[in-house]
Amino acid sequence: MKHPFQKPYPLEHQGTSQSERQAPALPPHTLAIDGRNRDQLIAFGRRLAAHIRFATPFGNEGNWSPLFELLENPDSLAEAHDAPPQAALFLAFIKLFEKAQGELNRLSKSHLDYYYRELLQLAPKPAQADHVNLLFEARPKRDQVTVAAGTVFTAGDLRYATDRNVWINRTTIEHLCSLYREPASSQLHFALQSNSLDGLGAALPKEQPAWPAFGHTGIPKATVGFALASPLLQLSSGKRTITASLRLELGDEDPPLNEAAKSLLIEFSGEKGWLGPFSAQSVEITESSDNWLLQFVVVLDAETEAVSAYDAEVLDGGFVTTLPLMKISVSPDTPALREWLEQHDLVDMQLLTKVENAGELVAENDLGRLDTGKPFLPFGPQPKTGSTFAVASPEMLNKQVTSFSLNLNWKGVPAKRLSDHYSAYRFNSSGQPCGTDDCIGQINNNNAFSAQMILEREDSSRIERKIKLFDNSDATLPQTLISDEPPARLIPLTGLNYFYMPLQTHSSFSALPWAGFNMISSFSLLPLNLIARKAATPSVKELQGVNRPGYIKLRLERDFLHQYYPIVLAKSMAQDSGMAIPNPPYTPELESVQLTYEAQTGWVDPTDGNAAAYIGAEIRLYQTTPFGQREVHGFLKSQLDASINDKIRLLPDSSPEGQLFIGLREQPDTAFLDLLIQVDEGSANPEKNIETVIWSLLESDHWRDLTEEEILFDESNGLLTSGILRVNIPARPPQTNHWMPQGLIWLRARVENNSDAVCHLIDLHPQAASAHLLEAGKNPPHLTSALPPKSIGKAVKSLDGIKGASQPYASICGQAKESDQTFYTRVSERLRHKQRAVTLWDYERLVLQAFPELYRVKCLPHLPGPGHVSLVVIPDIRQRKAYDPLQPRIDKDTESRIDKLLAALNSTFASAKVFNPDYEKIRLDIAVAFKPEYPFGAASQALQKALQQHLAPWTGDATTMPAFGGRIHKSMLLAFIMDQPSVDYVQQLKLYHLPTEETPEIDRDEVVSQNPKAILTSHHQHTIRDAASGGSS
């Protein structure tokens, strides 16, 4: 934190500017040995003529004064054609005398040149060739064309030659995207079109076409997340509850529990589009001894459409799967949870689903198919012991069902107590009326009718229990049948269809006894993409047969006495039988049947690098961003380049503050990319440390940092200056990336922090080459400025395969030959300071000479203490625009170069350091009334700008530069405000002096800076209130 100076610095001076290095009296031509002009020579002659005798043949003596009477108006004589010859002769003599005068007056310069050039052997700096960047376009059907180094191009009379060999191809830039993380809040922003105003394609203003390379806060917020794909998510109807459990490694930071509940937005794949987004019913993050457990629950009501297999032709996202998908997005407004998830490795994951009243049931009995859409006889018209009713939901059959229940809504039950209905059915094995011991058809209660409920799976594991078909107290009520034990754990394997097998252990990559599969010792990544992953719901035709595994079967343990009804009826109809006429036996009929089931996966470890674990994974994990998605698994990671070390986490890493993505089309394999990076120089934040720009190439959905061998050179100096970047794109097998838009080769530039420390970009151009001026020694006049754009037209010799070349930007780095005056100044300073820094004069001029982009240097000895030297520098904003016009500063690169110069020149007993000025802001709080014809909004903006230009005059006047110190009176500011044409009167004016951000606002009558490093400047925003409306801003 900066502290204001408490007392004045004893040495008061402004430092030295570039113009002050050249004293007006020092140039040789300023002191002439004979500096008389024509009129002065005539006047001298007139005075001399009065003392020179003139004798005539007539004896009359006089002087030469009459001659000069003819020279009273020499200008008129020069124009006249009948001038007296004696007067013309004298004027001709003066003209010739001027030649001798010139030789005499050049004696000082000749002497100086002799001393500097001959004795000291010093010479002016020669002209430096400027450089241009050219863009080439290859002819159609030419994959690669070579433009050799030294190829000459013309720009009028000038000639430019290419610096190095370039290989031109048809590569173009198709996309520019960016991802930006706010440093303070960690909020993510993304741009689908980086070179636009809003990140989505809005045109940039013509007067300011540059754009932040890594994005900014004005572009849309970015949503990242993850997706889970699993056959368990095939959920067609009913009320569906999905529970996801994700175990994460423990870390140092606790989770943001207050954000978790509102952070997750969940979508599901549907037949016509994405379903949702839905909010999680609950989100919990709990800690165990080994892990964090993130668990969230989402509920889909019965009215929600079916969750179905992902169809890439219908749904966006580009996922490479046909499994049903659950896509989880972390709200962009809760960055704390996103960061927490990014920092914790995923250990394993599990999905659980519960479906209540599953629809599309398929039912069968021993006689065939049943239609559950209307009342039906589950055990047939005459059920008997062993009669079987089987029911299933097709979506169950590919899942690991852990529990289920059937709700049977019986129709036509004759009595609440079936024992009453069957009271006449009392007989023995001979068909005779029986007593209490030998009755075989006795129905004592509703529980007499029971069945075995069985769920059998393909591996022969099963759920089996005895159930009661009717409610014991009232048989007319619906009866719910509940399973009470889970089946043995099953391992699903993904192949051409889903099947199950008991878990077996084999050595890595050994042959496994699967039908249709054999694992071999070499398992490449590409063939895995050929494995079908479709979560196909079995068709109704496939479900025929009550003994098929996957059905829930009800197998009767006794009949409903249909076979005995004729016997009992006949006995009761016999004369004097004394038996009641029996009721017809009840034939079980269901009005409806509802199925509820729960299923789950096992705990899936996505970090397992084994191929079998990848193929058999019950859950597929994907990471998602606004640009694309990628599947994440340990086996996939094992196939990547060894330099890629991405962690297996729920969310992708978004820790870099800025990322720029460059999509290239038609980039050939094993080819150089010469990319011209045109920056808006001066747009980098000078207060930020220089950041290293890291370049990466997208391979197999992961970014691989390019090596030093692949980045041949970077003339942009890390996006700080305009220049060409040459990258060697290595040979690679064809890959289909889904992390970014497909069909392109993707490069990425990223900075970990300080994304505003690099310059804004104007444009990026492939097929670029640099060229330099030939014969720069002739010192062409354009070197004092630059060669304008579009000056270079074509090559001297036609280039085969090249359609054309262009020069889109002005030349750079050119410098005219050093003028005599600059040469004399440089040498005279060199002779005085002797290339060593001792005095204030030495320090200031050494730095100004080495850095012509500086306007002023102020040396402060013994600051901050004895043995220290502080140099405060002001950049020349006329040469290069300032990042903040109100506070011009040099950047960190220039600061570092000046420090290096000082370290080489100053004494070992002194420590020299360069600083930017301390800008002390002046803020005004004004209550002002504008004249009626001036609207307050427009008038206040105009006054705001006028105040800024008045307090920081260099922002409005190119001839004015910042100056150290200063004094500002409130009365002078008041007079300035009253002079504005829009102001009627000022009701109140408060003047605040803010040397630091922590300085309290105190109204002052006068502001004087006591800091020798300070420059008074305007605040970025003054408070202007409308006095006419009570002082509102």
ABEGO torsion letter per residue (X at the ends): XBBBBABBBABBBAEBBAAAABBAAABAAABBABABBAAAAAAAAAAAAAABBBBBAAGBBBBAAAAAAAAABAAAAAABAABBAAAAAAAAAAAAAAAAAAAAAAAAAAAAAAAAAAAAGBBBBBBBBBBBBBBBBBBBGBABBBBBBGBBBBBEABBBBBABBBBBBABBBABBBBBBBBAAAGBBBBBABABBAAGAGBBBBAABABBBAAEBAABBBBBBBBBBBBAAABBABEBBBBBBBBBBBBBABBBBAAAAAAABBBBBBBAAEBBOBBBBABBBBBBBAABBBBBBBBBBBAABBBBBBBBAAABBGGBBBABBBBBBBBBAABAAAAAAAAABBBABBBBBBBBBGBBGBBBBBAAEBBBAABBBBAAEABBBBGBBBBBBBAAAAABBBABBBBBBBBBGBABABAAAAAAABBBBAAGBBBBAAABAABBABAAABBBBBBBBBAAGBBBBBBBBABBAABAABBBBBBBABBBBBBBBBBBABBBBBBBBBBBBGBBBBBBGBBBBABBBAAAAAABBABBBBBBAAAABEAABBGBBBBBBABBAGAAAAAAAAAAAABBGAGBBBBBBBBBBBBABBBBBBBBBBBBBBAABABAAAAAABABBBBBBBAAEBBBBBAAAAAABBAABABBBBABBBAABABBBBBBBBGBBBGBBBBBBBBBBBGABBAABBBBBBBBBBBBGGBBBBBBAAABABBAAGGGABBEBBBBBBBBBBBBBBAABBBGBBBBBBBBABGAAABBBBABBBBGBBBBBBBGAAAGBAAAABBBBBGABABBABBBBGBABBBBABBBBGBBBBBBAAAAAAAAAAAAAAGGBBABAAAAAAAAAAABAABABBBBBBGOABBGBBBBBBBBBAAABBBABAABBBBBAAAAAAAAAAAAAABBAABBBBBBBBBBBBBBBBBBBBBBAABBAAAAAAAAAAAAAAAABAAAABAABBBBBEEBBBAAAAAAAAAABAABABBABBBBBBBABAABBBBBBABBBBABAABBBBBBABBBBBBAAAGGBX
